[in-house]
Amino acid sequence: GMPSFEMKGITTANGLCNGNVRGIVKDKTGYLWIATANGLSRYDGHFFTNFFHVPSDTASLGHNFIQGILADKAGNIWVLHVMGLSCYNARYSGFINYPIKQHYPH
């Protein structure tokens, strides 16, 4: 079944990627996703899996500075960050990135 959470105090000492938390959502399988100012942490009640932007990996998080997060009914995790949107697809265990088109004044 779903993991049950005994909230003990989740800190960087437990494995959270950054202490500046920007948002928390629970997905349909029961994971807690914690968006921070430096990366995204997934918590299963015991352990953290951390996701970061890796420049050489197009399926990584688009940027580490997260501004917002939500989970949709399909179980996807949508992350808003300074470079656009990243969607974590659980089936592929990777992100699809939708960059903001940058318009610079001429």
Order of alpha helices (4+ residues) and beta strands (2+ residues): beta-beta-beta-beta-beta-beta-beta-beta
